[in-house]
């Protein structure tokens, strides 16, 4: 999710060759709700969350800059693996 305009998000998606959809929230409502909106700069902080099926946040990473993101392995390690019950 991004506070960028839909047009900016589509340009980024095309530039990176992304197949996943990018969602926009130009008012920053989601970033405010997740407490990652920087009112001074009017940008959302780089953040990653893993939410369990019941809605509990089981992983939260708030970056200190646009480029500060967790390593893919760290993020994937936070995702619960299915059990064979």
N, C-alpha and C positions, 0 to 999 in steps of 0.2 A: 504494500500500500504506500502511496506516495502523495505528498501535498502538491506535486507538480500538476500542471494542467493535463488533460487527456492527450492533447497534441504532443506535449513534451514526453509523456510516458510512451506514446506510440513510436516516437523517434528513437527513444532509448531502446525499446523492444526491437525495432528494426536493426539498429546499429549493433546490438549484441546478438542478434539472431535468435532471440528468445521465442520459444513456442508457448510458454505459459502466459496466461493473461496477466496484465498489470492493472491494478485497481487504483483509482485516484480518489482523493479526499481533499479537495482544494481548500476547504474550510478548516482542515486539521482536526475535525471532531474525533476521529479514531485515535490520532496521536495524543490528543488531550485526554481522552478516556484512559489510554494506556500510560499516561504520565510521561510521555516522551516528546512533547511539543515544547520548543524553545520560543517563547513569546517574543523575546528580543529580536531574534533573527527571522521569526515567522517560518521556521523550518522544523521538521520533525528530526529528532536525533536518530542516528542509525541504531536500530534495535532489532533484536530477534527474539521470538517467543516460541515455545512449544507448549501447546495446550492439550491436555488429556481429554479423552472423550467426554468425561463428566464436566468439563469446563475449568478444571483447576490448572493454573499455570505451573508447569513443572520445570520450566527452564526460562530464564530471562537474562538477556545480555543487552546492556545499554552501552553503546559506543561513546567515545569521547570526541570523535570526529566523523566526518562522512565515510572515511576509509576504514574506520575501526569496526571491524566485524569479526565474529567468531570464525575459527577455521571450520571448514565443512565437516571434518571428522568430529569435532567437538559438538557441533549442532546435531549431527546424525546420532551420536552416542546418547544424546538426551531423549531421543525418540524411543518410546517403549517398543519392545519387540513383541509380536504376537505370541501367545502361548498355545500349546497344543493340548487343550484340556478336553 
